[in-house]
Amino acid sequence: MTLRMQLNAVIISVLVLSFIGSISINIINSQHFLSEQLTSHAQDTATSLGLSLSDPILNDENIVVEATINAIFDRGFYKHITLEDINGNIEYQRINHAQPEQVPLWFVDLFELTAPEQKTMIDTGWTIGGILKVQSHTGLAYAQLWKSAKDITYATFVIFMLALFLAYLVLIQIYKPIAEISLQAEAVQQRQFILIDKLPVAGELKSFVLAMNKMISNIKNTFEELTQATTETHREAYIDEQTGIENRRSFVDTMDSHLAESANHRGHLLMARITGLTELNKELGYQAGDNLVNQLVSHLTTELNSSNAEINKDVQAHKLFRISGSEFCLIIEQTEQQKLTEHVTQLITQINTRMTTSCGAKTIFGLVHFESGEDFGNLMFELDMATNNALENSVGYTIQETKKESDFIGSAKNLKSIFDQVLAYPDKHINLIQQTALCCGERQAFDLELFAAFTYQERSINTADLFAIASLYNQTGRLDLTIIKLILSQFNKLHWQGKKIAINLSRLTFTDNQCMTEICQLIKQSGHGEALVIGFTEDAILGDLEESKQKIADLNQAGCTICINRFGSSIESLKYMMEIRPALVKLSPSYTRNIDKKLNNVQMASAFIRMAHGLDITVIAQCIETEAELNTLQNLNIDALQGYAIDKPKPV
């Protein structure tokens, strides 16, 4: 029971008891007063009537005696007047059998009025002429007592309501700061730092509010300082100071995670190289070289972020890195080869048109395909060769054809036909793959993470290829929705009750408002929302933070737990984490891959883990493939681990 309810109960109880007690005391006092009045009334009547009857009784004037008694009885309210002789025989008697009028019987039973019988001896000289007995009738007294009780009740009730209203006004002034303090305490548990501006009047509450404000201000400052320090550490380690984009170290870590056997990545690398930069620096100075570098980065960034650039519609994800003074690499993931070639050709043409050159400096480009499992050194050698070959081309770029294109898949048209079959018959073409996670501490992550594997005519279809074709035809959301329907349909059959099941959504699905609405409705209708952990990447959130917060709220309302994948891959990570408040985050594999060999990654991962724990967020490390990586992360107090070193993916 809350403090407010307890105070309300106590105050109302006191007022009700006071109300009942006040009424009872007043009625009981009136009861005693009327009882005494009845006794006095009977005694006075007996005394005065006895004196009046002494002479008529002495002279045996019975008619006068009866007339006198009748006169007294008729003008008063008596229960009976009885005249007895000395031997106790009744000589004359009048009795009133009337009941109290307009008085409830329960009231008569509850407040009994006593009217004792009073008697007097009638003296006729030297002898006793008789005994006169008089008893007052309680009917009129009950009527008076009932009227008095109603008046007392009404008056006391008015006073009670006024007291209750005044108590309410006083309590509001007490409750308001208490409620604000309670909300403030709850906000701190959610790692939100709210200060109370309006201080209460009561001295004790005022001191308490000031103390809470000071404590919360200190906690907020500590979090902000830690966030700033972590951000600066990240910037120094992974951001190129001149251009503001990520550097070679970040590029190597990212490619390590993409090329891991367990990563299941597929994409392209685009290198942009400024030739003749050294000569330009010598002849015109380093400022001219820096200007040319900044110009290239500006044009690349503008083209990639332009809302009118078609590349944004079809490319799943892209990130630009500066890997040396004159070389830049763009990672482009999960994009259909032919469509990408068209976009990259257009992109390079636009940049070459806009770039100003001098002293023979110019920009050349090379593009190669990559898949998980490839050797990083060989891949970079091919990229370097493709870029070098661009020097011989008049257009200034070389696009190396995909080495591992499957003859079975063939053209994009054939793949689209396969994709349509997958959507039409998911039970036939989609196989669910599961991978468990190892929880290392008290914070629980999930029991299983589910992935989709695709087959057609008993042959496997590369997941990246299928999602690339889905992206090409704006059907990524439909594919994810189909997979989720399949998972929910098999939930009871596969005995997943009581388990946490993780499902990942693509960036394009998350940005599709209509599709997200359908997914939320589907999960609500299934009744399995509490068991689902819905994951999506940072870049999906950062596109529109406010819209992302609403979608996350909708998923939470459906009962789902939210997980952010590839956490830490963006410099904005710590900023949005304070607003989004996910239940779980997965560290970017670029930090956890070979973490036992990279001290800087250990420091960054440790900072992210401490920050997340400070916000009560569970941290998961993925793509863990060696015991050394596992032990290093456990020493950093990671909450859960996932990867080949824990459990390899296997069919459900």
C-alpha positions, 0 to 999 in steps of 0.5 A: 500500500502506498504512503498516500493510501495509508495517509488517506485511510488514517485521516478518513478513519479518524474523521469517520470515527469522530463523526460517529462518536460526535453523533453518538455522544450527542444522542446519548446525552439527549437520551439521558436528559430526556430520561431525567425529564420523564422521571421528573415529569412523572414525579411532579404530576404525582405530587401535585395530583396527590394533593389535589385528590386528598379532599375528594377521597376523604369526602368519597367524592369519586366523580370529582376524583375521576374528573381530576385524574382525567383532566390531568391525563388528557392534558399531559402525555402519560403512559398511565395514572393509577389510583389504588387503595391502601391494600393495592386494589385499583380504584381508578386507572387511565392507560395510554397504549399509543406508540411513538409516531414517525420514529423508526423501530430500530431507533427505539431499540437502539436508544431506549428511554426509561420512564420510571413509575413514580408514586405518592401517598394521598394523605387524608388527615390522620390516615392514608387515603390511597396510593397514586402511581404516575408513569410518563409516556416515552412517545413524545420523548422519542419523537424529540430524541429522533428530531434531535438525532437528525439535527445533530447528524445533519450538522455533524455531517456538514462539519465532517464534509468541511473538515474532509475538504480542508484535509484534502486541500492540506493533503494535496500540498503534502502529496504533491512533493511526495509524488514528485519525489516518488516519480523522481526515484522511479526515473532514477531507476530508469536512468532518467535524471529529473530535478524538482524545481518547485520546492515544498513549503514544509521544512522537512520535505524541502530538505529532502527534495534539495538532497534528492536534487543534489544527489541526482545532479551528481549522478547525472554529471557522472554519467555525462562525464563518463559518456563524454570520456568514452566518446572522446576515447572512441573518437581518438581511437577510431576517428580520423582527425582531419576528415571526421570519418572513421580511420584504418583501425576501425576499417580493419576491425569492421572487416575482421567481423564481416569476414569471420566464418560465422558472420554471414556477410556479403558485400562490396568494397569501393576504394577511392584513391587520390593520385599525385597527392605527394607532389601536390603537397610538395608544390602547393603545400599541405593545405592544398592537399588537405583541401583536396582530401576534404573535398573528396570526403565531402562529395562522397558523404553528400552523395551517400546521404543525399535523399535523391541518390538512388543508392540509398534505396537499394544499398543495405548499409554503407560506411566510409573510412579513411585508410591512409592519407590518400585512400578511402574505403566504402563498405557496401553490404548485401546489394545485387551486383548489377544494380550496384554497378549502375549506382557506383558508376553514377556515383564515381562519375558525379564525384569526378565531375565535381572534383577540382584537380591541380598538379596532376592530382586526380581520383581513381576508384576500384570495386571488389566483391567480398564474402565472409570467410575470405582472407582480408589480405587477399581481398585488399590485394585485389582491391589495390590491384583494381584501383591501380588498374583504374589508372589505365582507364580513361574513366578512372575506375575499375569494377572487378566482376564478382568471383563467386556468382552462382550459376544456379542463381543466375540473373536477378530475374531468376532470383526474383522468381525464387524470391516469389516462391519463398514468399508464397510457400515459406514452409517449403523454402524457409528453414529456421536455424537456431544458436544459443547464447551463454549467460555469464551473470545475473542479467538474462539475455535470450535462450535462442536466436533464430535465423532464416536459411533458404532453399530452392529445388533442394539447393541452398540460396545465399541469404545475402542474395535473397535479401539483396533482391528483396531490397531491389524490389522493396520487399524486405519488409514482406520477407521479414514479416513472412519469417516472423509468421513462420516462427510464430506458427511453430512456437507451440509445436517447438515447445518454446514456451518459457524461453526467450527467442531472439529475432533480427529485423533488417534496416529496411524493414524497420524503416517501413512504417506499414510493415512495422505496424503489421509486425506489431499487430501480428505479435500482439495477436499471437500472444507470444510477445513476452517471449520475443527479443526483437533486434535491429542495427544502430543505423536503422535507429539513427535514421530518424530517432523520434520515429524509431522511439515510437516504433520501439514503444509499439514493440514494447506495447506488444510485449517484446524486448528490444535489442540493438545489434552492432552496438558501438559501431557509431559515434552516436551510440552513447547518445541514443542509448540514453533515449532509446533505453533498449533492454539488450545491446550486442557489441559490434563484432568490430570490438569483440573480434580478436579482442584478446589481441587488441588493447584498445578494443578491450578499453572500448568494450569495457567502457561500453559495458560499464555505461550499459550496466549503469543504464541497466542494459544487458550487454551481449558479445557476438561472433565469439570464436576462440577461448581467448576472446571468451575469457577476455570478455568474461573478465570485462563482466559481459552479460552474455556470449554468442558465437562458434565458441559457445554454440554453432548454428544448427537447424531447429 
